[in-house]
Amino acid sequence: MGQLTLVVTCTDRKVVTPATALRARSLPRGTVRERAAAWRERVDSAPRTHTLSDLYRGDHWTQARRLCDAAAKAGFATADLWVASAGLGLQPVSAWAPAYAATYSPRHADAVTANAEESAQWWALLQQSVGRATLSELGDDAPVLVVLSEPYARAMAAEIHELAAAGGDALVVGGGEEIPGLHRVPADAGLRRVLGGTLTSLNVRMAASWLERCRNGRLTSPATRDSWRLWAARASTPERYDRKPMTDDQVMAFIRTRLAAQPGLSRTRLLREFRGEGQACEQSRFAKLYVRTVREQLVPLGEP
């Protein structure tokens, strides 16, 4: 019937390890403008080794790539996938780029800024220098389905408001706030039981489920909105955790085994895998045991 533009966030998992200079943590102190300029110089001078489609990996990206198939089944003749990146701005997945590490996620070692205000400034500077389009420009040509985590939505708030003001057919899955003139489906962890996957891929899986309810190439028709509301109300259930308590020795054995197989795995990633196997450990306790294990094994610390 027509075209659909899909916009998803990038992911910190890459097919190759970024060079130290292309990790946001290595940027010098300074204003947001100074840091953004330094970042652009580094990206511009680095070899562009992969298309974005091939650069990212992990459950989030696997599900993001499948959105194009879901769009075709919903009746859209074509679907263009774009990436909202804290390191590259808004880019089509066909764009070439170096491996990099930059995110708006708070408390991440490669977070580019410290707060929402700085994130919005960083995004504006990035878009001015390297971004290939804005959300409203994408919305001029086709309906737009935007899948964003809350930190990315805050960074891109000005563009989201512009998209809403344009009055086109647009949907935000996830995001951070309700905006007049823009339909939004908030993230709902209670849907993970029926949609499966990790929390990092939940918004993308919700977007795919929304597309399953679209007909005849229409993104936000009243029938689709009603179908989603009825289904989500029935399907959403609070998550319950029934994990097995583990001793310090058991936790450390798990960490030791994983690090032997993949040195430098981040503490966050390890805890997620640990809990994913049905085992319990409070976050601060796991952090202490992680540091203790790493020191005993004399292996390099991964990201927090």
N, C-alpha and C positions, 0 to 999 in steps of 0.2 A: 504493500500500500504506500509506504513512504520510508523516510529515513529516521533513525533514532540515534542520538548521541549519548554515549555512556561515559560518565566520569567517575573514576575510583581513586582512592588514595594509593600511594606507593607502599612498599613494604621494606622493612629493614633487612630482610633475607635476600641475598644476592647469590648469583651463581659463582662469583669469584669474590675474594676478600678485597675491599677497597684499600688503596694506598693510604698511608698515614696522612698525607696532605689533603686527601679527599674525605677525611672524617671531620665532621663539624667540631669535635672536641679539640682539634689541633689549631683552630683559628685563634689569632691573638686577641687579647682584650681590646675593647674599643666600643664605639657607638654601633648601633645596628647598621647604619649606613656604611661605616668603615668595614665592618665584618662582612657585610653582603658584597661589597666591592672586592674584598680579598677572596671571597668564595668564588665569585664569578671568574676572576683571573685564573684561579686554580682549575676550575672546570673547563674553561676555554683552552687552557694549555695542555690538558690531559688527552691522551688518545681515546677516541670514541670507539670502544671495542664491541659493544653489543647494541642491538635495538632494545628498547625498553620492554618489548614483548618477551624477549629472551633473557633479559637481565634479572628480573625478579623471580623469586621462587617461594614455595610455601603454600599452605592451604588457602590463604586469602587470595593469592594471585591465581592459583588454579581455578578457584571459583569465579574470579573476576573475568578470566578469559572465556569462561563458559556463558557469561551473560550475553555474548553475541549470538550464540545458538538459541538461548531463551528468547531473545528479541525476534529472531527469525520465526520461531514457533508462534509468537504472539501476533504475527502478521506484518512485521516491519520488513521492507524489502532489503534494506541495508542497515547495518549498525556499526558506528565508528566508536572505538574505544580510546579514551584519553586518560592520562594520569595526572593527578594533582600531587606534585612532588615538592617537598620542602627544600630540595636541592636544585630543582630544575624548573620550577613553575609548572604551568599547565602545558602538557605536551601530548601529541598523539603517540600511540604505542609503537608506531613505525620509526620514531625518532631514534637516532643513535646517541649513545652517551657512555661515559666511563662509569665504572663501578664507584659508588659513593655511599656515604653514610651521613644522612641528615634527616631530622624529624622534628615535628612539633610536639611529640609526645612528652609530657612532663617527666622529669626525673630520669630521662634517658641520657646516657653519656654523650650522645651525639645530638641532643636537642639544640636547635639553632638559636633559640631565645629563651628568656626566663619567664615571660608572662604573655597573656593574650594581646596586650597592646603592642608589645614588641613583635609578636608573631605577625600581626596584621601589617606592621611596617615592613618587616622582612618580605612578606608575600608581595606587597606592592612593588618593592624595589626589584625583586626577582622577576616579576611579570614585566616590568618596564625594560629589563635588560635581556632576558632570555625566553620569557613566556611566548608561546606561539598563538595564543588566543585568550580571550576572557570568557567567562561563563555566558554572559549576555550575548557575546558574538556567536558563540556556538548555538545559543537559543534562537538566533535570527534565522537559522537555516533549517532547524528541525526540533522536535520535542527533545528535552534533555532529562535524563535520569542521573542524578548526582548521588553518589554513595560516599558519605564522609563520616569519619569519627568526630567527636566533639572538638578535640584540639585543632583539627584541620578546618572544621567549620568556623571556628572562631578566627583563625588566621584569614580565611577567605570571606569573612562576613560582608565586606563591602560589595564584593562581586555577587554574592548570593542575593543581597538586597537589590542590586541592579537587575539581576535575572528576574526577581519577583516583580519589579516595577515594569519590566518589559511586557508582562501579561501573556507570555507564551505558555505552551503546554509543558510544564516542568514539575518534577517530583524530586524531593530530597529524602533519602533514606538514611536515618541516623541524624547527623547534624547536631545543633546545640540549642535552637530556639524556634518558636513559631514565628513566621513572618507573613503578614497579610499579603494575599495574592499568590502565595506559593504553597502547594500541598506538601505536607511532610508526614513521614512515617517514622516516629521515634524508635530508637533501638529498644528491643524487648528481649532481655535474656531469657524470659520464660518461653520463648519460641525455640530455644536451642534443642530441647528434647525432641521436637518433631523435625527440625531442620538439620540437626547434626552438626558436626564440625567443631572448630574451636571458636572461642569468643572473638578472636581477631577476624574471623571470616563471617561472623553472624550478619553484619549489615549487608554484605554481598549476597549471602544466601537469602536474606529477606527480600532483596531486590529481585532475585531470580524468582522467588515465590510470587511476588507482585506481578511480574511479567507473565507468569502462568495464568493469571486471571484477566489479562488484557485480551481484547478481541479486535480484529480488523485494523490493527496498527494504530490504536488509540491508547495513549499512555494513562490518562487520568480521567477516564469517562466516569459518570455517576455509577454505572453498573460495576465497573472495576473497583471503585472505592467501597461500594456497599459489600461486594463479595469479599474484599480483604478484611473489612471490619468484622463481618460475621465469622469468618474463618479464624482470625487472630483471637477473637474473644473466646472461642471454643478451645483453641489449641494452646494458648499461653498458660503455662503452669509454673509456679515458683520452683526454682532449682533447689534441690535438697542434696546435701553432701553426706555420704556415708563412707568416710575414708578410714583406713586402718592406721591407728597410732603406731609410730616407729621409734625405736631407740636411737640414741645418738650414733652408735656404731652402725646401725642399719642405714641411717641417712648418709653417713660418711662413706659407707661401702658403695651406695648408689652413686654418689658424686664421683668417687674414685674411678668406678667402672666407666662412667660416661666420659669423664675427662681423658681417660686412657684411649678411648676410641676417637674422641673429637676434642683435642686440646684447645683451650680458650673458649669453650662454650660459656655463654653468659649465665650468671646466677639466676636471672629471671627465667630464662629458657629452661634451665635445669629444674627449677621449682615447678614450672608448668608441666613438664614431663613427669616429674615425681608425683604430683597430684593427679595427673591424667591416668596414672597406673593404679589409682585408688588408695594412695598412701597419704597420710596426714602429717603435716609439719607446719608450725606457725612461721610466718615469713621472716621475722627477726631471728628466730632460732636457726632457720635454714641458712640465713646469711652468715651467722657466726660459724656454723659448721662448714659452710663452703670455704670461708677464708682459712679456717683451721686445716681443712683437707688440702687445700692448694699449697699452703705453707709447708705442710708435712711432705707433700709430693714434689715440691720445688718446681711447679709448673706455672706458667704465666696466668695471671688473673684475666678473666674475661670481662665483658661489660657488666655493669651492675644490673 
